[in-house]
Amino acid sequence: MARIMAEQEVENLSGLSTNPEKDIFVVRENGTTCLMAEFAAKFIVPYDVWASNYVDLITEQADISLTRGAEVKGRCGHNESELQVFWVDRAYMLKMLFVKESHNTSKGLEATWRLSKVQFVYDSSEKTHFKDAVSAGKHTANSHHLSALVTPAGKSYECQAQQTISLASSDPQKTVTMILSAVHIQPFDIISDFVFSEEHKCPVDEREQLEETLPLILGLILGLIIVVTLAIYHIHQKMTANQVQIPRDRSQYKHMG
């Protein structure tokens, strides 16, 4: 795996987002964008507090959202890129590691990139989200054998739907849940400055888009069938009305009387 290059210039452009929960981070190298990431992130962190008898432990839950104005660091490499985000006076830190790989397939050699590691560092002594946590202090939660956001090389990954990633915490027997949403990320092969490449949509978004458009398509087809049927009926009626009426030969009738 290629070694990550020296730290790059970074920018937090979250103020440009119309979604108050979504952050926008840009890493640049030699004045050119090399990593772009837009997403909303929330972490559900279980922690222990003493029960009222000060003997038993009760598990509480802290909901920690990535906030605007976060400090950001990033690194770009040919096959490995990294994004680090710090907020609330560095009480919280999110690190996301991306790798680009090539695989032999039936179509030949194909390259993809993916999110290969997530690390979340949190301080349970921080009073905004944690209330009287037992063993308060810094804890680190890591992903395990992660392969997420898999995308063909040269494309960006986009997914509006929520995605969850489980992180094993250094706080014993605790699992932190990371919830990502409104994601648009590209850590490699950005061609135009500040512009994502063609989107690779997640399966959930594609399915939801199909579910939204399918009724419209069926409605259009049904409407077309009705219009064609009415047109055929109208033409048939018109042709019938325009037919020349051939008078009957009255000589064939015998007059009575």
ChimeraX attribute file (.defattr): number of C-alpha atoms within 10 A of each C-alpha:
attribute: neighborCount
match mode: 1-to-1
recipient: residues
	/A:1	9
	/A:2	11
	/A:3	11
	/A:4	14
	/A:5	14
	/A:6	11
	/A:7	15
	/A:8	18
	/A:9	19
	/A:10	20
	/A:11	16
	/A:12	19
	/A:13	15
	/A:14	21
	/A:15	13
	/A:16	11
	/A:17	12
	/A:18	9
	/A:19	12
	/A:20	12
	/A:21	17
	/A:22	21
	/A:23	25
	/A:24	20
	/A:25	23
	/A:26	26
	/A:27	27
	/A:28	20
	/A:29	16
	/A:30	8
	/A:31	10
	/A:32	15
	/A:33	24
	/A:34	27
	/A:35	27
	/A:36	24
	/A:37	20
	/A:38	20
	/A:39	21
	/A:40	21
	/A:41	22
	/A:42	17
	/A:43	22
	/A:44	16
	/A:45	23
	/A:46	20
	/A:47	25
	/A:48	21
	/A:49	18
	/A:50	14
	/A:51	11
	/A:52	9
	/A:53	7
	/A:54	8
	/A:55	8
	/A:56	10
	/A:57	14
	/A:58	13
	/A:59	14
	/A:60	13
	/A:61	15
	/A:62	16
	/A:63	13
	/A:64	17
	/A:65	17
	/A:66	21
	/A:67	19
	/A:68	16
	/A:69	14
	/A:70	20
	/A:71	18
	/A:72	20
	/A:73	20
	/A:74	25
	/A:75	23
	/A:76	25
	/A:77	21
	/A:78	16
	/A:79	17
	/A:80	23
	/A:81	25
	/A:82	23
	/A:83	23
	/A:84	19
	/A:85	20
	/A:86	20
	/A:87	17
	/A:88	14
	/A:89	10
	/A:90	13
	/A:91	15
	/A:92	22
	/A:93	21
	/A:94	19
	/A:95	18
	/A:96	16
	/A:97	18
	/A:98	24
	/A:99	22
	/A:100	23
	/A:101	14
	/A:102	14
	/A:103	10
	/A:104	9
	/A:105	9
	/A:106	7
	/A:107	6
	/A:108	9
	/A:109	9
	/A:110	13
	/A:111	15
	/A:112	16
	/A:113	26
	/A:114	22
	/A:115	21
	/A:116	19
	/A:117	19
	/A:118	22
	/A:119	19
	/A:120	23
	/A:121	19
	/A:122	21
	/A:123	17
	/A:124	26
	/A:125	17
	/A:126	18
	/A:127	10
	/A:128	10
	/A:129	14
	/A:130	22
	/A:131	17
	/A:132	14
	/A:133	19
	/A:134	16
	/A:135	13
	/A:136	17
	/A:137	13
	/A:138	15
	/A:139	16
	/A:140	18
	/A:141	22
	/A:142	20
	/A:143	20
	/A:144	14
	/A:145	8
	/A:146	15
	/A:147	14
	/A:148	14
	/A:149	23
	/A:150	18
	/A:151	22
	/A:152	18
	/A:153	19
	/A:154	19
	/A:155	21
	/A:156	26
	/A:157	23
	/A:158	23
	/A:159	22
	/A:160	16
	/A:161	14
	/A:162	14
	/A:163	16
	/A:164	13
	/A:165	16
	/A:166	18
	/A:167	23
	/A:168	18
	/A:169	22
	/A:170	14
	/A:171	19
	/A:172	9
	/A:173	9
	/A:174	16
	/A:175	19
	/A:176	23
	/A:177	20
	/A:178	21
	/A:179	16
	/A:180	19
	/A:181	19
	/A:182	19
	/A:183	23
	/A:184	21
	/A:185	26
	/A:186	28
	/A:187	34
	/A:188	25
	/A:189	16
	/A:190	20
	/A:191	13
	/A:192	11
	/A:193	13
	/A:194	15
	/A:195	12
	/A:196	23
	/A:197	17
	/A:198	13
	/A:199	17
	/A:200	20
	/A:201	19
	/A:202	17
	/A:203	11
	/A:204	14
	/A:205	15
	/A:206	13
	/A:207	12
	/A:208	12
	/A:209	11
	/A:210	13
	/A:211	11
	/A:212	11
	/A:213	12
	/A:214	12
	/A:215	11
	/A:216	12
	/A:217	12
	/A:218	11
	/A:219	12
	/A:220	12
	/A:221	12
	/A:222	12
	/A:223	12
	/A:224	12
	/A:225	12
	/A:226	12
	/A:227	12
	/A:228	12
	/A:229	12
	/A:230	12
	/A:231	12
	/A:232	12
	/A:233	12
	/A:234	12
	/A:235	12
	/A:236	11
	/A:237	11
	/A:238	11
	/A:239	10
	/A:240	10
	/A:241	10
	/A:242	8
	/A:243	8
	/A:244	7
	/A:245	7
	/A:246	6
	/A:247	6
	/A:248	8
	/A:249	7
	/A:250	8
	/A:251	7
	/A:252	7
	/A:253	8
	/A:254	7
	/A:255	7
	/A:256	4
	/A:257	3
